[in-house]
Amino acid sequence: MAQDRPTASELFAAIIDFLREEATPALDRADPRLGFQMRVAVNSLGILEREGRLGPDADARERSRLIALLGRDGALAELNAALAAELRAGRRDERDAALMAHLEATIADKIAIANPKWK
């Protein structure tokens, strides 16, 4: 059950800020290797926070696009497997505008979670 305040996103942000602003510089001075590992951990926490906040809506959009593209209902994993089977069988390719639009939208959602600063 969700708590009122702080929200999960707020807790993640507070932890990330502390680790980035306080712990990482101290580790960089003491052991640069640990400082690098801390930056990796901080980035991973950011991905987890965005996954929790943005992932459900991204999955719902992807599933809706797949239903329209494939003309059938199913769970996201099943629909992705069906699309992969169609691609392997050569029934769809890059000339399919609907497929390409779906892939571009899916990639954009994934990048927004994995690395929102990437353009």
N, C-alpha and C positions, 0 to 999 in steps of 0.2 A: 504494500500500500504506500502511495506517495505521501511524503511529509509536506507540510505547508512551506516553511522556510527554515533553513536554506534549501533550495531545490537541489536536485542532483547536479544540474548544470552549474549552479553557484558553488557547490562544494568542489566539483572538478576544477572550476576556475580558480578558487582559492588555493587549492593544492598545487595546481600548475604554476600559479604566480609565485608561491613560496619557493617551490623547487627551482624555477627559472631565475628568480631574482636574488634569492638568498643562498640556497644550497649549491647550485651549479657554480657560481663564481668561487665559493669557498673550495669546492672540489677541484676546480681548474687550478687554483693556487697550490693545493696539496698534492694532487695527482691528476694530471691532464687526461689520463686514460679514463679515470672515473668520471671526470667532468664530461667527457664525450658520451659515456654510457648514460649519464644523467640526462643529457640533452635528448638522447634516443628515448629514454623512459618518459620524459616530459612530452615529447611529440606523440608517443604511443597513448598517453593519457588523453591528449587532445583528440586523437582519432576515436578513442572509446567514448568520450563525451559527445562528439558529433554523431557517432553511430547511434547512440541512445536517443539523441534529440532529433536527428534527421532521418535515421534509417527506416523507421516504420512508414513514414510518408513516401520515401523513395521506393521502398518495396511495394507499396500499394500502387504507385504510379507505374512501376515496371510491370506488375501483374496485370493491370488494366490494359497496358499497351500490348502485352503478350496475348491476352484474351482476344483483343481486336485483331491482332496480326494472325493468330492461329485459328480463330473462329471456334474456340472451345474453352471451357472453364477448367480450372485445376489449381493446385497449389503452385506457388512460385517455382519451386524446384522442379516440379513435373513439367511445367510449361517451358522452363529453360531447357530441360532435357529434350522435350519435343522439338523445340527450335533447333537445338544442336543436331538432332537426328535429321531434320530437313536440310540443314546446311551440309552435313556430311553426305547426304544422298544427292546433293546437287539440285534440290527442288527450289532453293532460294540462293541468291547471290547478291553481289553489290549493285546490280541493276534494279533491285527491288527497293523503290523509294521508301515504302513503309518500313521495311527492315532497317534501312540505313537511318531513318529518323528515330526509330526505336533504339538502335545501338548508340547513336549520338546522345540521346536523352539519358540513357542508362549510364553511359560513361561520365556525362556531366554530373549526375547525382553522385556517382562513386568518387569523383575528384573532389566534389564539395565536402565529402566526408574525410577522405584521405589527406588532401592537401588543398584547402580552400584558397591559399595564396597563389597557387599555380594558375597561370593564364595561358 
